C-alpha cells in the first residue's frame, strides 16, 4: 500500500473518530439516576416527571441551551447503593454525561458522592435528604436542590417547639430517619425530647414501637407529641388507632406525598412543616408547574415533582451562566452562591456546602371533603434566613 493510500486511510479513520465527538459537542448530556423501581419508586417517578417538565419550562420548550441540545439519560438504581455507584460511573465515563441528577434514597447518594469526586463531575442531589450528603461526606462536586434533614427538622421544630411540650420520635432505622431525628432533637430549644424509637424501614406492624412510645409519654405533664419521620412503604399513622387520645398524645409530622397524606385526613388540626404542597407557594414557576401537570395528568403535582423541577431550574440557570460550557470548574464557579427560581420561590446554593437554602411551610391540617388527603393549610412561610441550618462539611 503506497503512502497516499495510508494518508487517505488515516484521514478516513480520523473522520470516523471525529464524527461522534462532533455530534456530541452539540449536546449536553445529563444523567438522571433514581429509583425507577424499588421501595421509593413513587418518589423517583415524580422526580423524573418534574425534571423533564422543569427542563422544558426553563428552556422555553426548546430543550436547548446556547445552541446545545439537552439530552437526559435515565438510569434505575432500584434503591441499591452499589448499583447507584456503578451507574453513576458509567454515566460519567461511557455516556459522557456532563453532570448528573439524583438519586432518590440517601443510602444510594452516600455511595455516589465519591464517584462524582473521582470523575470530577457535578452531581445535583435531588431528593435524597440525609444531612451527611452536604455534611461530613460532602465534596465540592456535590450540589443539593433537595432539602436536607436539618431543614426538615428545624422547620418542624419551629412548628411545635413550645414550652411545656414533651416529644418522642418515631423514625426509620436508616440514614434518613436517624439524621432526621438528630437534627430535630438539636433544633428543639423549649420542648423536651424523651424518647427516640427506630424501626426497620419496611415495618408494617407498629404496635410494639407505639407501645414503647405511649409508655414514655403517658405520664408526662402538658402537651405530648409523637413526631414521625418516615418514607416509603408502611403507614406509621396507624398508631392513632391505639387510642392515643386516651393519653392526650398527639401526632406531628412533616409534609409528604399526596397518597401518604390520605392518613392525615383523620388528623385535622395536626401541625408540622412541609417542603412543598402545590396549593401553598404563590409564584409564576409554581403556577406553570401546576398548570402543566394538570394538563398532562389531570392531577396536581406532588412533593417530589416540585423537587425535580427545582433541579432542572438549577441546571439550566447554571448552563446559561456558563454559556453552555460544561467544564466542571466553570459550572462550580457559576453555581456557588447562585440563586435560581423554583416552584417554591427563590433558592440559593450556599457557598460553603452547596446546600440550597429554601423556604419551608408551617401548616395545619384541614379535612376538606373535596380532597382525598388532609389539606395542609399555610400557617406561615418559614424563610431560609429564619432557619439556622448548620454547616457540617468541615470544608
Secondary structure, DSSP 8 states (H G I E B T S, - for coil): --HHHHHHHHHHHHHHHHHHHHHHHTEEEEEEEE-SSSTTHHHHHHHHHHHHHHHHHHTTTS-EETTEEEEEEEEE-TT-HHHHHHHHHHHHHTS--SEEEE-SSHHHHHHHHHHHHHHT-EEEE-S---GGGTTTT--TTEEE-S--HHHHHHHHHHHH--TTEEEEEEEESSHHHHHHHHHHHHH-SSSEEEEEEEE-TT----HHHHHHHHHHHTT--SEEEEEEE--SSS-GGGGGGGTGGGGTEEEEE----TTGGGGGGG-TT-EEEES--TTT--SHHHHHHHHHHHHHHSS---HHHHHHHHHHHHHHHHHHHTTT---HHHHHHHHTT-EEEETTEEEEE-TTT-BEE--EEEEEEE--TTSSS-EEEEEEEE-GGGS-----S--
